[in-house]
Amino acid sequence: MAEKRENNGIIRSFDLKRTNVRLLYNIILSVCVGAILLGVLPLVWVFLSSLKDIREFMRETTILPKTWQFSKFAQTWGELKFIRYYRNSLISVLGSVICAVLFNGLLGYALSRIKPAGSKAVYALVMWGLLIPATTSIVPLFININRIGLSGSFWPLWLSMGANAFYVILFKNFFDSLPKSLIEAAKIDGCTDLYIFRSIAVPLSQAIVMVVVMYAVNAAWSDFLLPYLLLNNTGLETVMVRLFQFRNSRYNDVQILRAIIFVMAPPIVLFFVFQKQITQVTMQSGIKG
């Protein structure tokens, strides 16, 4: 068993005995380690700097703080009233995830399995939608949202996540790989398309649903422009909008760094907590497309 594990992979154990292979392996390893350090060091610097007081932060050039004041995080959390903005962001994220899975999944299933008249034209429009940057449509989107009276609510954020061309393509490509025999057997039994989607297609598509959920959570949590335009000064600001508002506040730089930690922590924690489950579901179901 040990020998089999050693022989799996691109570079095998006996390949490393060759000088050129070992040199290439060390170069690749060094590049990967360097890339990890470049990504991690800014996060480490923000965390360590947030443990300092404002005098030490402004006068000292050392990375490590003299005293590890973890209690300052609780103090800053209370002063900035972050629980309120966490709640707003949670509402935004939950609604966005539901809309992203439900509406994009329904359209992807319709394009993949139902294929009504005009589905090819709709699919072409979806593909064209991938070429349009989201920022170019923000002005007409904002104007239309104001016209229908949805400004100052979470509904535009939820519905915009339910109309994502990338998610539609992901769902369609996955539904294309589902066994046709199951769908046809359900239709013979008299099941409606909505029932087939809910009871057959979605349970068999846990992998792609989990992927879309993670994409939607990250996108909804880190979104700034549309929430800022719609929710600024309404009491419904998300953490990203609130973080931007601190630029003109009375809070010092160290408190702002702690606020940045509060904003960055949830996506990082979610990734580390659920990465094993995502990998297992992906390996079991497979993502094809």
Order of alpha helices (4+ residues) and beta strands (2+ residues): alpha-alpha-alpha-alpha-alpha-alpha-alpha-alpha-alpha-alpha-alpha-alpha-alpha-alpha-alpha
